[in-house]
């Protein structure tokens, strides 16, 4: 089979005459050059992928369910870039559209062929998002849309309004802070600590404290 030259523009008929085994007919800007086994020729064609059977391989031959399969050596990048923007609300979107609640949506991260992590939309709730650890066999973090709550290690259960549910035994604030005075700058609900007190901001710029002691 002869070498096929490719160009940014469609191959002109004059050029095709000098390339053996290539037949160009009514070329268009979006044509692909495809080998047709029946005629033993390379031909220009518009490619339409049927959704239920569509597979696209880059650097490989995809198998199995419909997919886009990219394989390469060392670094691999999948990139979407805007080259210019005019006006407002011009976004770059990656859209995953599931049909119903029974269909899970996952972005999976594998290592050495084994599943490690997943980020996605849970099948049991229409809007909840989660991080899942296959190694630990549990949710690492789950965001509940209805309540606006966050669960670390499981699905959050909060008695009133929004909150944080930690499926663990210790909550750690890694750095101490001592308000300069009871009227130091602060927002209601903030909590901090030092070696002698726990401080709680109960209103704007209004702190109270509780003494700590050994036992």
N, C-alpha and C positions, 0 to 999 in steps of 0.2 A: 504494500500500500504506500502510495506516495505521501510525502510530507504536506500537510495542509497549513497554509499561512492564514493568520487571522488578523483583522484590522478593526479599528474603532468604527469604521463605516462599513456598510455592506459591500461584499466583493462585487465588483462590476463584471458584466458578462464578458468583456474583453479579457480580463484577468483570468476568469474561470476557464476560458478556452485553453490556457497554457498550464492548467493544473489538472493532472490526470485523476480520474475517479471522482471529480467534483461536478455537480450539476446545480447551478444557481438559477432559480426561476422567480421573477417578480420579487426581488429582495426588499425587505423592510428593516427599519432600524432595530427592531426587537427580535429578529430572527435568531435561531440557534442553528449551528451546523451539525447535523445528525447523520450518523451512518445508517443506511438502510440495507440490511442483509439481503433482502430479496433481489434488489437491483445491483448490489455490490457498488453502490455509489454513496458519496456524501452529499446530502441535500439540505437546503435551507428550509426550516420549518418554524411555525409558531408552536410553542409548547404549552399545552394546557394539562394541568395535573388534576385528575379526578380526586376529590377530597378523601374518600374512604380508602383509596389505594395509593395516595401520593407519598413518595419518598424522594428525598433529595440528599445525595451524598457528595460531600466535598472532601476529597482525599481518600474516599472509601466507596464501597458498594453497600448501600443500606439494606437491611433485611428486617423482617418482623413487621411491627405495627407502623402506620404512617408516621414519618419522622423527618427531621432534618439532622443528618449525622455528619459531624465534622471531626476529622481525625488528622493529626499532624505530629511532627517531631518538635520537642521542646515547647516553646511558647505558642499558644493559640489565642487569637483575639477574634471576637465577634463584635463588630462596631457599628453603631448608628450615629451619624454626625450630620447636624444641620450646617449647610454651607452659607446660608443667608437667611435673614428673618425680616419680614415686613409686617408691621401691625402687631397686634397683641394676640394672646391665646394660641400661639403657634408652638405646639408641643412635639416632643419626640416620645412616642408611646410604644410600649410593648404590651399588647392586649391578649389576655387569655380568657376565652369565653366558654364557660361550661353551661350545659343545658339545664341541669337540675341539681338538687342537693345531694343526690346519690353519686355525683361525679366529683372526685377529689382533684384538686389542682396542686401540683407539687413542683418545686424547683429542687432537684436532688443533687447532693454532692457526694460523689463516690471517691474512694481511695483504693487503688489496686483491685478494682472490680467489685469491691464491697461497699454497700450503702452506709454512709456515715451520718449525714445530716439532711434535713429537708426543711424547706420554707414553703408555706403554701396556705391554701384556703381549705378549712375543714369541711368534710362532707356533712357533718351534723349541724352546722350552722351556716346560714347564707353569707354572713359577713365576717366571721371570726378568722383571724390570721394566727399562724403559729410557727414556732421553731421546734423541730422534733429531732431527738437523738436516737439513731438506730442502735448505737452501742449501748446506751443506757435504757433503751426501750421505753422512753417517756418523753413528754413534752418538756422542753427547757423553758419556753416562754409562750404564752398565749394571750392574744389581745381580743377582748370581748367587745364586739361592736355595740350591742344593745345597752350594756351597762357602762361601757367606757372603761372597764376595769382591766388590770393587767395581772396575769398569773405567772409566777416563776416556778416551774416544775409541775404545772398542771393547769386545769381550767379554773379561773378565779370564781370564788363564791364570796360575795360581799353582802352584808345584811342591809346596808342603806347607801344608795347612790354609788358613786365611783370609788374605787379603792385599789389597793395592791395586796395580793394574796401570795405570800411566800410559803412554798411547801418545803420548809426547812426549820431549823431550830434556832438559828442565830441571824440577827440583822446587824450588820456592821457599818458604822460610819467611820471611815478610815482616818479622818483628821479631826483633831479637837478644835474647838472654837469657843472663846470666852467673850461674850458681849461686853462692850466697854462700860455699859450702865444699863439700868432697867429701861431706859428710853433710847437705847441704841437702835440703829436702823434695822428693820426686820419686817417680815410679812407674816400675817396670822397663819399659824400651823407649822412654822419652821421649828426644827428641833436641833439642838447641838449639845456638846458636852465638853467638860474638861476634867481634871483629876479630882475635883471637889463637888461639882454640881452637874445636874442635867437642866438645860435651859429650854423653855418653850415660849415661843412668841404667841401671845393670846390675842393680840390686835396689832394694828399698824404701829411699829416702833414701841411696842410694849412687851417687855419680857418678864417672865417669872421663872423662879428656879427652885429645885429641890436638892437638898444636901445628900451626898453619898457617904456611906459609912461601911466599914468592914464588919464581918460577922464570923 
